[in-house]
Amino acid sequence: MTNAVAGLGLAPDAAMVTFPIELFLPGSDISPVEARKQEFYDGLTRWRSALGGGDAGEAPMIRVESASVEEAFARANHLMLANRWGDGLPLWPPTRARVDWILGGAAQPRGRKLGTFPPRGGVTTVESCAIALAMAGGRPEYLPVLVAAVEAFLDPESGSETLQAASGSAFPVVIVNGPIGAQIRLNAGFGCLGPDPQRPAGASIGRALRLLQQNQGGALPGIGTMANYGGLRYTNVVFAEDEANLPAGWAPHGTERHGFAPGSSSISLAFANGATNIRRRGAKKETPEEDALQGMHRMADFMRVPNMAGLAGYEHGTPGILMIPGVVAQTMAGLGWTKASMRQFLWEHSRIPAGELRLAGAPAWIEIDTSKVARESLALDPWPITACPDNFVIVVAGGGHPTNSYWLQGYSPGVVGRPVDLPPSLDRLLADAERDLGPR
């Protein structure tokens, strides 16, 4: 709540009257609110902020001294943890020199404001992104992708203002399209969700975004975010679509969902709150047609659950992101399947009978949803888990093996796309990466 108040531009020490959560659960006695009404009156009429006004200016640099590099590194990490700037894993100290190095990948001025990070409302700039990327162990060529991801995250359509602080343990998923993915060694194949020492870009970019969520947005567990179980990952999810293995006629996700020109670099951001591996391939001597159809049914079966988190994106967002390997996409296309026909199948076969909805208490959640389309969907039996087939995100990514697909359960009011603005120095940065990391 303190973060939310600060995010609105009000004093973070604003008067509050607090109660235990049990007071607001079904069947509770709310008489304690009446008994403490004087505290409300006093807060409204007598409170004065203890914080001084005016612009605090630029924060001072912090100096860490020690007898050795190792000790300085340890002290810096202890300092960052003590101030709740870290995530529990070792961090690179964001020295001025290191941040300036990262800013070599900036396509905009370091002071350009990208927005305010919810819920606390920390003003976020290109330099803020560079600091987080420096702490996360990133490189300058990763910065354009991180900046685009932050811009998408801060777009109100993404739902970040709510999901950043909510209890549903949502985490952002960033899908990268275009040549920038391969150029910065962002994985699209085996192990694309990490960890991957050969292609570290996804982990560094995702971890930097997570640090921004915490340090700019105040998303500290139990304080700035009420996520019961946390976001599952230190590094969020950042991967590239495997465009090299897209079947003929299948458009890249960035083109299909956001209208970006094929061959251009872009990102797409949506929130998820879970991940499930689905055994897509059959076990015996099924025909290719049987194998494909059975796999589609298994995937739809995993989606056909009354998980009301999906309501967040019922009308315009996504019920989730289905990842299929390129070898599966090629096989499906050879059998006549398209992304559109797969979405239609999943939409029809993931519907939930009204009786199952009632057993799960789902109608009550649908009835109070803010979307008129979602509320009116209660008249449908069986109930579709999203308003239309196009809301399903299907992405070709993962290693060249046919057995599994991956379902990232959506918690996403919107799917937001952004072009990646590339710096003039990109070729030099990529050459430096070849020198530092070996041949791409």
Salt bridges, closest charged atoms under 4 A:
GLU34 OE2 - LYS37 NZ 3.39
GLU39 OE2 - ARG36 NE 2.70
ASP42 OD1 - ARG46 NE 3.90
GLU65 OE2 - ARG63 NE 2.67
GLU71 OE2 - ARG75 NH2 2.69
ASP87 OD2 - ARG207 NE 2.67
ASP100 OD1 - ARG110 NH2 2.93
GLU127 OE2 - ARG110 NH2 2.79
GLU141 OE2 - ARG139 NE 2.72
GLU151 OE2 - ARG112 NH2 2.94
ASP155 OD2 - ARG418 NH2 2.81
ASP196 OD2 - ARG199 NH1 3.06
GLU241 OE2 - LYS339 NZ 3.63
GLU256 OE1 - LYS339 NZ 3.33
GLU256 OE1 - ARG343 NH2 2.89
ASP291 OD2 - ARG280 NH2 3.34
ASP301 OD1 - ARG304 NH1 2.99
GLU315 OE2 - HIS316 NE2 3.33
GLU376 OE2 - LYS372 NZ 2.43
ASP432 OD2 - ARG428 NH1 3.58
ASP432 OD1 - ARG435 NH1 3.45
GLU434 OE2 - ARG185 NH2 3.43
GLU434 OE2 - ARG440 NE 3.87
ASP436 OD2 - ARG139 NH2 3.06
ASP436 OD1 - ARG435 NE 2.82
